[in-house]
Amino acid sequence: MTNSLLQSGLFGDLFRDEAIAAEFGGETFLGRMCRFEVAWTRALEEVGRISPADAKAATDAIDALRQRDFSAASNRDGLPVPGLVAALRDGLDDRAARAIHSGATSQDVIDTAMVLTCLAVLDRLEDRLMGLIDRLETFLAVSGDAFLMTRTRMQAAMPAAVGLRVSSWLRPLVAHRARIGSLRRDLAQVQVGGAVGKRDAPEGQAEAVARSVARALDLELGPVWQTDRTSMVGFGHWLTLVAGTLGKIGQDIALMAQQGVDEIVLEGGGGSSAMPHKQNPILAEGLVALSRFVAHQQGLLAQSMIHEQERSGSAWALEWLTLPTMAEATGASLRHADRLIASVRRIGRAEAD
């Protein structure tokens, strides 16, 4: 669900991320749906279900798709695939029309497009995460030997090296980076389940067609997962972990920046309309807000695990409502965290008291 207030630009880019949002944009997602349809048609040709001439006519029609607005079809059918298939087949003869989508389902198309989208988003987030890890490692090497007052339950405890606190920021980020390989493998599974999850179309050649589609899209072929949303919820869980770690960094920095504590010096910062003497830690506060938002959305995303029987419309739709916003918020958090660490001019002091 689009938040028009935050997407308007009135609050700048604090709570949005254009690059991540673009991966979930209608044109990009439609392109990935069409990639599935092309791969499906070519798979039908590969197993001999359709002729090369019909396959070419079908793939040419997919590549030349002119209709881009499927809102009316989605209002009618609950999703855009029936309208998309009708538009792709429009004007083709019967044989070429049957070369498009025959044996596939709307869920095959949308789930596989979502997989491709999540993988693209993961690539972007990994790049940002690696950059932030590098920045923190550099900061630790340069400033880790300074001292600050540690605090337990928000009360002064005892002096310790700055490296103690910065390491507590860095360590989980490194662990989140290490999880990406297994996360990517879990995600990179094509969805070909057929009408009720039996993977039985086209008859006698379903596995061969599914394998061909997976290969064309650089995905793996595993068991049908149309009611098992583990990989999608797992992606949301990873987003929650990353955003949560960044929220902890933001919370620490906001507390360190309090007047009277003064354990950190930041370049820049936010002004106050009522109190000109203030310098508000805007990016740190943003990290906290975004972290809490992502954590809340993960609870809703987890409800998508409860699919009724062999397919759910309502549980399925929860992924469309939550995953894009969670990914965008996490992307914004990584961007802000990098800027925030880059703005640090001092943490702690040269010697312990």
N, C-alpha and C positions, 0 to 999 in steps of 0.2 A: 504494500500500500504506500503510495507516494505521499510524503509529507511536504505539502506545497509550501509551507512556511519556511522550512529549512532548505528546500530546493530552489527557492526564489532568489537566493544570493544575499538576502537581507542580513544573514548571519555569516556571510563569507563562506569559507570552506571548512569551518570548524566541525561541522557535523555531516559533511558529505565528501564524496570522493568521485570526481568525474570519470577517472580512468576505470575504476571498478564498476561504477554504475553503467558505463558504456558496454561492459561485457554482458550485462543483463538487459541491455537495450533491445527494443523490438526488432530493429533491423538485423542486429548481430545474432539474436536468438533465432530469428526466422532463417537466417543464412545457415545456421547449424541444423535446423530442422530439414532444410533442403539438402544439406550434405547427407543426412541420413537417407532421404528419398533417392538421391542419386546412387548411393551405395547399395540400397535395396534393389533398385532396378538393375544395376550391373551384376548383382549377385544372382538375380533371376536369369539373366542372360548366361552367366557362367555355368549354371547347372542345366541349361538348355530349356528352361521354361518359356522363354521368349526369344524371338529372333534378334540378330544383331541390328537389323533395320528398325524394328520396333523399339529396341533399347535406345538406339540413337535418337529416334523421334521423341521418346519419353524424356531422356536426359537433356535434349535441346530445349524441350518445353520447360523443364525445371530451371535450367540456366537462364531462360528468357522470361521468367515469371514477372508479370507486370503488376498484378494486383498486390498491394502491400498492406492494405488495411483490412484486417479480418475481425474487427471489433463486432460487427453485426453478426458474423458467424459464431463468435464466442458468446455473445449475448444469447443466441439461440441454443447452441450446443454445449456451452460450458467450457469450451476450449477451442483453439483455432484450427485444429488439424482437419476436421471434416470440410471446412471451408477452403483450406489450403489445397487439399486433394482435389476438390471440385474445380478449383481455379487451374490447377496443373493439368487436369484432364480436358479442360474446356478446349474445343476445337480439334482434338485428336480423333482419329478413327478408333473403332472399338478395340482393336488389337494393341495399338500404341497406348490407349488409355488404360488397358488392363496391365500394362507394363509398369504402371505407377502405383505403388502402395499395396498391390494385391497380396494378401497374406499378412500384412503388417497392421499394427493398431496405433491408435492415437497415443497410447501410453508408451509404446516402443519409440515413437518419434520424440515425444516431449522428454521422456526420461533420458534418452541418449543425448539429446541436445543439452539437457541440464548437466549431464556428466561432462560433456565437452566444455561447457561454460565454467563449471567448478574447477576443472583442470587448468583452464586459462587464467582464472582468478588466482589459483594456487601458485602458478608461476610468477605472477606479479607480486603476490604477497611474499613469496620466498625471496625474491630479489630485494625487497624492502627490508625484510627481516635480516638478511645477511649484511646489508648496509648498516643497520642499527647495531648489530653484534660487533661489527668492525669498529664502529665509532665508540662503543662502550669499552671495548678492549683497549683501544688507544687511550681513552680517558683514564682507564685503570692503570695503565703503564705509566702515564705522566703524573697523575695526581693521587694515586691510590695510597701513598704513604703519609698524606696529610691526616690530621686528626679531627674527629668530631665527637660530640657527646651522643652516645647510644641512648636509646629510649625504649623501655619496655612498658607496655600498657600506657603509652604516651607520657610517661614520667622519666625524668633524667635517671640514667643508670650509671654508666662509667665510660670514660674515654676509650676510643678505639680508632683504628685506622679507617679512613674513608673507604678503603678497599673492601672492608667488611660489608658495608651497605651496598656499594656498587656491584660487588660480586653477587649479592642476593638478587639484584636486578638482572644481571647477565646470565646467571646459571640456568634459570628456567627458559630463557629465550634460546639458548643453545640446545636445550632439550626439545623445545618445540620444533626447532630446525631439524633435529635428528628424526623426528616423527614423520617428516614430510614424505619420505620414501615409502613407508608402509601406508600412509594415508593416500598417496597417489595410486598405489596398487589397488587399494580397496575401492577407490572411486572409478578407476579406469576399466569398468566392466560395461560392455554394451548391453542394452536392454532389448531382448527379443523374446517375448513371452507368448505372443499370439493372443487369441481371444480370451482365454481363461487361464493362461499361465502354463499351458502344456507344451508350448513350442512345437506345434504340430503342423505348421503351414510354411511353405507348400507341402502337401502330403508326400511323405517319403524322402523329402529333401530339406527338411526344416533345419537340421543341424548344419548342413553344408551351406545353406543360405546365411544362417546366423554367423557362421565362422567367416564367411566372405565379407559380410558387413563389418564385423569387428576388425578384420584385417585392414579394410579400406579406411577405417576411421582411426587406426592405430590404437585400438582398444583390445581388451581381452574378452574371451567368451567363457563365462562361468555359468552357474545355475541361474535359472530365472529368479529375479529378485523384485518382481513388481509389487509384492506385498511385504517384502523385507526391506525396510528403509534404513537399515543399519549404516550403510555407507553415507547417506545424506545426513543422518543425525550425527555420525562420526565426524563429518566435515564441520558441522555446526559446533561440535564439542571442541574441535581444534581451534576454531575461531574464538570460542569462549575462553580457552586457555591463553591464547595470545593476547586478546584484549584484556583479560584479567591481569596478566603480568604487567602490561603497560599501564593499567589502572593503578596497580600498586606503586609503580614508579612515579606516576603523577601524584598520587596521594602523599608519598614521601616528600617529593619536591615541594608541594604546596605547604606542607607542615614546616619544612626546613626554611621556607621563605617568609614565615610569619615574622612580623616585627617583634623584636624582643628575643627571638630565637636566632635569626640571621645566620643560619649555617650554610647558606648558599647565596651566590650572587649571580643573577641572570641578566643577560643583555636583552634589552627590549622589555616586553611585558605590557600589560594593559593599563590604561588610565581610567580614572573614575570621573563621571560627570558631576558628582557632588563633592568629591574629596580629592583635590589635585595632588595632594602629597602621596597618594597611594600608587603602588605599582603592582597590579594584580597578576598572579601567575596563570595567565589565560590558558596556555597550552596544557599545563598540568591539570587544571580543573577540567578541561575538555577530555583528557584521558580518563579521568574518573567517571565522568558522565557517560562516555561512550562505552566504557567497560561494563558499567551497571546495565546499560541498555542491552548490550549483546547477551549478557548473562540472563536477563529477563526473557529475551527472545528464544534462547535455547530451551527454556522450559516449555514454551509453546511448540517449538519445533519437535521436541520429543513426543508430543501428542500425535505426530504423524506416524508413529510406529503402530498405532491402533488402526489398521486397515480392516474393514469388514469383508469377510469372505475372500473372494478372488480379486477384488478391485474396489477401491474407495474413491469417491469424488471429493468428499469433504476433507479427509485426512491428507490426501494428495495435495489439495490446494494450500494446506498450511505451509508446505515447503515453498511455494511461490510467494507467499506472504512474508516469510521470515528470512530465508536464506539470502536473498539479494540485499536486504537491509543490514543483516549481520555482517556480510562480506564487506559492504561499503563502509560500515562503521569501523570494522577492523582495519581496513585499508587506510582510513583517515587517521586512526590511532597510530599506526606505524609511521605515517608521514609526520604527524605531530611530534611523536616521540623523538624522531631523528632531529627535527628542528630544535626541540627542547634541549636535548643533550648538547647539541652544537652551540646553544646559547649560554651554556654554563661557563662562567668565568672563574668561579671558585667554589669549592665545597670544603667546609671545615677550616682548619688553620694549620700553620706549619708545625706547631708543637702542641703536645697535650698539656693541659693545666696541671 
